[in-house]
Amino acid sequence: GEIEDGDAEPNDRRLLFEEWASYSVFYKYQPIGLIRKYFGEKVGLYFAWLGVYTQMLIPASIIGVIVFLYGCATVDDNIP
């Protein structure tokens, strides 16, 4: 159906557009139930795993940035 139909009741596609596929909602959790309902079980499970995997990578990236900055700060002191 059309997304921009003003007087029609909101369908799943419009809800996904407003709650998931917009730059203004990047800080919110993904609507996994709505994704699963619209796309199916396999795609819903994929995006659920993608969200968990991204959350697991955040601490590793923070540690990596700290180690990189420490290496940049001490590059002159550590002469092989």
C-alpha positions, 0 to 999 in steps of 0.5 A: 500500500501507499505510505503517504495516504493521509486518511487511511489507517496506518498499515505495517509498512507505514509503521515500519517507515515511521518507527524504523526506517527514519534517521530521527529514530536512530537511538531507539531499539528496533521494533523486532516484533513489527519487523517479524510480522512484516518480513517473516521469521527469518528476517526478524531473527536476522535483525534481532541478531544484528542488534545483539551483535552490534551491542556486543561490539560497542565495548570492544570498539571503546577498548580499541579506541583507548588502546589506539589513543594510548599508542598515539600518545606514547609513540615517541617514548617507545623506540624499538 
